[in-house]
């Protein structure tokens, strides 16, 4: 059952029903694994682009019934063809599979399915009947046989997943179309409730998420993607302005099992929140004196005001979670002690250390040489890291580097430059942040790299650099920078800030703790279950991936909470079907960049109001003002409601 018997996906037909061996074709547009999960063969798949069969025993007729029933279940009911049409399709298919079908039903299914596709307003109706139409074309004989012989078909075993291109791209898999639709309807409280099903940090993610969802928005192929991130912020900010308490899902009965969480950053807060909802008393141990971890002390207030993080942390502690501040694991309490006092442990520490540049002079202890993370920490704590310095050179191309240069302007530094060894096109920093820094008149020097720190009297006086040229792509997919011999030059400066990368500090982990640590100084954890080599210890976020985006840390920490729950209940610790299906959808490809949508009506993307560059670069006041109600509702109405349903048939 490992080979494809039949596949029709996005117009590509592979029919092996009468072919074997080398004559059998293989689909190029659909990558379908042989198993749904270990021990469960994947017999068939039906989705927005068609269907694929691996097992000849699968009833395509019942597969269509199950799929259309799922489509009917998610129809919003706002347009007549989809609301009524899918209901009729399901009723007809139910009758056929019960042995009560009529031959004229086949023609009716074709006519009605085609009408729904042509007349529906959103993707549920526009794509829902397509697999049925393909099945009627290529498996008509099977439909006819079931009807002629009045066969009552047994129900297959199916797994169903509702997703969307934006949902699938989001590491936390927020139900983006629904929360946006609620904003369009003016149901702002309901929008926030939907958001909080998948994250307890809506205001934080609404400001600093790197928005992978927007790069998978289908409107991108027409005009501009929806401003998904700031619509999330709007829902959170609206509740805050109205002094409304965050909606809390129903809590499970209190458990006597206790969980210790290391780190009060996005991963730790998220894990604690979802464990609390499951009834577990959770205690977070945080070395800082405030919540948020690196999000609090590593992201400047002009991007993420501290009170937003504190407010969202209050939403976590309101569920009974305890946060013990100024408590450093390995110093104030050992990991082994936590292991004896708690039933499970979650490690969610962030990437708090800076990567070395490995250039001459960086380890000499010069005044004015300050690693990027340390530099931002001092500023976020209200101090100028080096008041004697007025000229700043930051080395790097990521968001930390951009935060360093923009923060330097805000503490009064007069001459601020950023050095990057590739070109602007290869910079990994958020394009919006780069643009904002350019508006604030940060000077960018591309295709150069530092070679030596120049100092006098123990103080930084400049940095020697060398010009670079781009060669062949490296492992990152970007062209490798190559030094140009004899092109050295000196940039005078008082402060040099390396911001080329961060690393995790796991010095609190000892050999006796039974946790495997990788060569990259990260926790070795299973990518599906987040379990470590210690049966009662789990980990997610930067502590596993190394420095990564905040939304992935928060999303994986929620999944880790589910795994911890399984472990504490004595259940098998394995990836849940929901996440497994989401990953399957990702492998198939939910977003088609080559899709031609055509002309659609509606407004252009709304633009946030920002403080003028000359004003904002002198203050840590939040630079973006957020959407007013009317703009948020206009932006939300641009959503195409691009839901996709995938149905997996499980074999025996």
N, C-alpha and C positions, 0 to 999 in steps of 0.2 A: 504493500500500500504506500510505498515511499515515492512512487512516480505519479505524475499528474495524468489522470485519465481524460479530463476535459478542463479547459480553461477559456473563459472569455472575459477579458479585463481591459477596460478603456479602449475597446475596439480591436484588441488583438485576440485572434481565435487560434487555439491549439486544441485539436480534436484527435485524441489517441484511442478512441473507443474501438477502432478496428486496426490499430497499429500496435506493434510490439518491438522490443529491442531497439536497435539503432534507428529504425524508421520512426520511432516515437519522437514527437517534437517537445520542446521545452519552452514555456512562456518566458519572455524577456521582461515584460512589464509587471509581472506579479511574482514576488518571491515568497513562497509559502513553505514554512517548515513542515517536516513530517510528523512532528509531535506537538500537541498543545502544551503539554508538560510531560516530564518523564513518566512513562507508563500509560499515557493517554494519547493514542494516535489522533492526528487531526484528519478527519475523514473528508471534510468539505468546508468551504468558506464562501459566504455570500455577503456582498457589501455594495457600496455606492457605485463601484465601477463594473460590477458583473458577478461572476461566480466561478469557483474552481472545485473540481471533484477529484479526490484521491482514491476513494473506495467505491467500487462499482455497486456496492450494496446500498449506498445512500439513496433515499427517496428524494428526488429533486422536487417532487410535488409537495411533500411535507416540509422540505427545506424552504420552499417559497411561502407556504402557509406561516411558518414560524417567523420568517423574515418580515412579511407584510404585517403580521400581528405586532411585531416590534415597531415598525414604522407607524402604524396607526396609534400605538401607545404614546409616541412622542410628538405627534401632530399637535401643533398649538391650537388648531381649530379656528384660526383667524381668516382663513380663506376657504371658500366653499368646496372647491375641487378636492383639496387634500382632506378636509374634515370629513366630508361625506363619501368621497371616492374611495379612500383607503378603508373605510368601514365596510363598504360594499365588497371591495376586493377580499377582505379578510373573511367576510361571511360566505362568499362564494367558494373560497379555497377551503374553509372549514367544512362546507357541505360536500365538496369533492372528496376530501380525505376521509369523510365519514361514509363514503360509498353511495352518496346521494346526488352525485353530479350529473349534469346534462351536457351533451355535446356542444350545445350553443354557448355554454359557459366559457369555452375557450376563446371564442370570438369576443365575448363580452369583456373578458379579462384583458384582451389586447386593446380593445377600443378604450376602455376606461383607464387602463394604465397609461396609454399614450396621451389621453386628455389631461390626466393629473400632471404628467411631466410638463406638458406645454402650458398649462394654465396656473400652476401653483406659484406662490409669491416667494417661497424660500426653498432652500436646498433639501428639506425633508421631503417635500412633494416633488421637486424637480429631479431628484435622483432616486427616491425610494422605489418606484416601480421599475426602474431600469433592469435590475437583475431578473425580475419576473418576466419582462418582455424578452430578455435574452433566453431565459429558460423555455418560454413558449415557442421560440423560434427553433432552438436546437434540441429540445426534449419534448416536442409536441407528441410524439408517439407514446411517451410514458404517460402524459396527461390523458390521452385517448384511451389507453389500456385501463387505467384506473377507473375512468368513467364507464367504459363499456362493460367491464367485469364487476362494477359496483364494489370495488375493493376498499375495505376499511383499513386504512394505513395505521400502523403503530407509530406513536410519537417518537421522534428522534431525541437524542440527548444533545442539548445545545448550550452554548455559552454566548451571551449577548453583551455588546459594548456600544455605548453611545459616546461619540467623541466629536471633534471638529478640528480643522487644521490648527487653529489657535490653541485649543485645549491640549492637543497632542504635543505641541511644541513647548507648552508650559511645563517646567519640571515639577510643579506642584499640581498640575492638571486641574486648575480651577475651571469651573463651569462658566466660561467667559460669555458665550452667547446669552445665557440666561441672566446673568447679573447685569449685562448691558441692556438687555430687553427690559428688565425691571426699571432701570434708570429712564429709558425712553418712555415708559408708562407713568413715571413719576412715583413709583413705589420704591423709594430710596432705602427704607428700612429693610425691605425684602431683598433688595440687591445686596446689602451688607450681610444679611443672613446667609445668602448663597455663597458669598466670598469666604465667610468665616467657617464654612464647612471644610475648607481645605487649607486655610491659613489663619493664624491668630494675629498676623502682622499686616493687616490691609493698608494702614497708613504708611508703614515703612516701605512695603513693596510698591505702594502707589507713588513713591518718590524715587527710589533708587534701584528698582528692578531693571535689569538690562533688556527686558521685554523681548525675549525670543518669540513670544506669541505674535508680535507685530510683524515680524519677518515672514510669518506664515499666514497672514491675513489675506484672504482672497481679493479684497479690494486693492491690494498692492498691484495686481495685474491690470487694474483699470485706472486708478488715480493714486491715492495714498492710503496706507493702512489706517485702521481705526486707532485712536489714541487710547489704547486699552489700559495702559498703566495709569494714566491720569483720571480715567473714569473710575478705576478702583480707588484712587486717592479721593475722588469726589465723594463716593459713598461713605468712606471713613470720615472725611472731614465734615460732611453734612451732619452725621450723627454727633460728632464732637461739638459742633457749633450749637446744636440743639440740646446739648447736655444729656444725650440719651445714653443709657447704659448699653454696652455691647450685648447683642442677643446671644444667649448661651444655649446650646443644644441640651437635651435631657441628659442628666448624669446617671451613670450606672451605679449600682449599689456599692458602697464603700468596701474596699478590700483590706485585708490585714497584711498584704504584701507591700513592702516599701521599696521605692526606687530612688537611687542617688543619681544626680545629673551633674556632670562636670562642665561648667561653663554656662553663663547666662546670656550668650549671644543668640542669634536667630535660631540655630540648631537646638540649643538647650531649652530655650523658651518654648519652641514648637513642640519638642518631645514632651516636655512637662505638661503643656496644655492638653495634648491628646491623651496622655496617660491619666491626667486628672479627670477628663471626661469619662474614662473607663473605670474610674473609681479608685485609682492608686494614689496613695499619699506620696508625693514627690518632693524631694529637697534638692535645690540647686546650690552648688558650691561655686562661688564666683570670686576671683582674686581681686577684681576692681571694686570700687565703692558705689557702683551704679550698674543698672542692667543694660544689655545691648551688646556687650563684648566689643569686637572690632567695629561693629556698626555704630557704636556710640563714640568710641575714641578714635576711630580711623576714618570716619566719614564726617566732613565738616558740617556745621549747623546750617550753612546756606543751602545745602542739599537735603539734609535730614535733621531738622530741629530736634534737640535732645528731648523736649517734652513729648514728642510723638512716641519715641521709644519707651519713655517712662510710662506714658498712658497705656500703651499696649502691654507692657510688663505688668501693670496693675490689673489688666484683664486676666492675666495668667494667675497672679496671686489671689485674685478674687475667688478662684476655684479651690483654694486651700493649699496651693503650692507655696512652699517656703523657699526664700532665697537668702542664703547666708553670704553676705558680702565680706570683702577683705579676708577671704579664706582661700589660701593657696594650697592645692593638692601637692603633696610631696614635701611641703614645708610645715603647714599648720596641721595637716592630717594626711596620712598616707593612703594610697590606693588600696593597700591590703587591709587597712582598718575599715575602709568603706565596704570592702567585700564581706567582712564579718558582720557588719551592722545592717546591711541592706540586702534585699533579696535579688536585686538586679542593679546594674550600673549602666549609664549611658555616657559616653565620652563625646562631648561636642565642642571641644576647644577650637578656637580660630587660628588662622595663620598670623601669629603675632610677631614673628621675627623677620628681618630683612635679609635677602640674599646678598652675598658679597659680590662686588664687581671684579675682584681679583686683579686690581691694578696697583701699581706702586704707590705706597703712602697711605692706603686706606686703613691700615691697622696701626698706624703710628700714634694715634690718639690726638690728632690735631684739633684744636678748637675751630669750630666751623664745619667740621665733617660730621654730619648727622644723618643716620639712616632714615628713610622716608616714614616708616611706621612710627618711629620715635618722635620725629618732627611733628607729625600730625597729632600724636598723643599729647604732646606738650601744648600745642595750639588749642586743641579741643578741651584742655583743662584750664585754658585761660592765660597761658604764659607764652611769651616770645621765646622760642628755643635758644636764640642767640642774638640778644639785643645789639651787640657790637657790630653785627654784620648787616649791611644794607644791600649788597648784591648777592643774588641767589642763582645757582645753577642746579637744576634738577636733571638727573639722568634716568631715562626710562620712557616707556610709551603707553603704559597702562593707566587705569583710572586713579591709582595711588599717585602716580607722577603728576597727573592733571590736578588732583586735589592739592598736591604740594605747591604747585606754582600758583594756583588760584588763591590758596590760603595765604601764601607769602604776600601777595598784593594787599590782602585784607589786614595784615598786621603791620603794614606800612613799609614793606621792602620796596626799594626804589627801582631796581633793575632786576628783572626776573626772566630767566631763560630756561628752555627745556631742550636737552640734547637727546636725539634719538638716532639709532644706528641704521634705520631703514627710512623709507619715505612716509609721508602722511597716510598714503593708501594702506600701508601695512600696520599702522598703529592699532593695537588691540583695544585701546580706550574707546569708550562710547563716543560715537561721532558727534552727538549733541554736546558732550562735555568739551570735546576738542574745539568745536565751533564757538562755544561760550568763552573759552579761554582766549581764543583769537580775538573775539570782540573786546575782551578786557585788556588786550594789547600785551599778552605774554609773547615773548620772542621765541620762535621755534627754529632750532638748528637741526636739519635733517642730514642723514648720511654722514654721521660722525660718531665717534666713540671715544671715551676717555682712556688715556694710557698711563697718566701719572698725576697725582695730587701735588701741587706746588705749594710749599709752605715756607714761612719765615718766622722765626721766633716762636715756633709751635702753633702758629695760626695759619689758616688757609689763605693763600694769596691768589690762587688761580688753579686751573685744571688744564693739563696738556691733552689735546685730542688729536685724532687722526681721521682723515676723510675715508669714507667707505664707498664701495660700489657693490651693486647687487649681482650675485651670481645665480646658480641654479637653485631651485626650491629645496628647502631642508624638510625635516620631519613635520614641521608645523604647516607645511604647504606654502610658506612664504619664501621669497628668494633670499638666499643666504648672503649676509653682508660680508664683504671681503675688504680688508685694509688696502689702501692705496699707498704704496711705498713713497716715502719722502714728502708726504702731504701733512705732516704734523703742524699744529698751530696751537696757540694758547688763548684761553678765555679767562680774563681777569675776573676774580670773584672773591667774596668773603666767606661764602657758604656753599658747600657741595653736598647735595642730597642724593644718594643712590636710591632709586625706586624701580629697580629692574625685576623685582619679584619678592614674594614673601615665603616664609617657611613656618612649619608647625613646630612648636616646642613641646616635645614629649619627655622631657627630662624627669617628669614625675613617675614615669613607668619604669619599673625595675624588673630584672630577670625573674624575681620571685612572684611577680604578679601574673605570670602565665599568659601574657599578651604578646603576640608577634608584631614587631615593628619593622616596616620596610626600610630599604636603603635610602628612601627619600624622606625618612623620618615622619612617616604617617602610620596610622594604625592599619594593620592588615585585616580588613573586614570583608565578608562575603558581599558581593555586589547585589545579590537578591534579597538577603535576609539581614544584612548589616551586623551579623554575628561575628565576634572575634574568636580567637583561639581559646578564650576563656568562656565557658558555657553560660555564665551569668552576666557577661559584659558585652554591650553592643556599642556601635559607634557610627556616626554619619557626619556629613558636612566637611569642612576643611581638614579636620583631623584624619579623614580617610582620603579625600581627593587631592589634598593640598589646596592652595588658594583657588577658590572657585566663586561662582556667583551666589549671592545671598539667597535667591529663590530656590536654588537646588539644595542648599543646606537645609532650608526650612521644609521643603517638600520631602526630602529623604528622611528627615527627623520624624516627620509624621508617620512615614512608613515604618521606621524603626520602632516607634511606639506600638504599632500593631504587632510587630515581631516580639517585642518584650511582653506584650499581653499574652500572646500565644505561649511563650516560654513559661510564664508564671501560672498559666492555667494547665500546664502539662500537655498542651497540644503540640502538634508537629510545627516546627518553625520553618515555614516555607512561604515563598511569595504568594500573595493572594491572587485570585483569578482576575480581579479588576485591574491590578497593575500588570499582570501578565498579558491581558488583552490589550492594554494601552501600548505595551512594548511591541506586541504583534502588529497593531495598527501602524506604529511608527516604522516597522520594518517593511510593511506593505507600501507605505507612503500616503499619508492623508492629504498632503498639500501638493498640488501639481503646478509647478512654476510655468509650465508651458500651456496651461489651460487658457482658452480664449473665452472670456466671459461675455464680451460684447458691451454694448452701451447700457449703463444703468443710471437711473435717475438719483437725485439726492444732492446734498451739499458737499462742498469740499471739507477737508479736515479742519477742525477748529484749532486755533492757535492760542496757547496759554499766554496770558500777559506776564511779562517779566520786568523786573527792575531794569532801568537803563544801565548799560555797561559802566558808565562813569560813576553811577550811584552804587551799584551792587558790588563793585570791586573794592569799595571802602567799608563794607559792612558785612557782618555774618548773618544779617537778616535773610530769611528764605528768599532765594532769587526768583522762584516761580510762584505765582499767586494762586494757582488752582482755578478750576472751572467755576463760573457762576452757574446757577441752576439752568437758565435757558440755554447756555452754550453746551452744558453737559447733556441735556436732553437732545439737542440737535446732533451732537456727535454720536450719541447712542443710536439715533435713528439711521445712521449710515450702515449699521450692521446688516449683513446679508443672511444671518442665521444659518451658517454653513454646517449644520449638523451632519454627521456621517454615522451610520450604524453598521457594525460588523457582526456577523453571526457565524460562530464556529460550530461545526457538527463534530461531536466526539465519537471516535470509532471504538470498537470492542477489541 
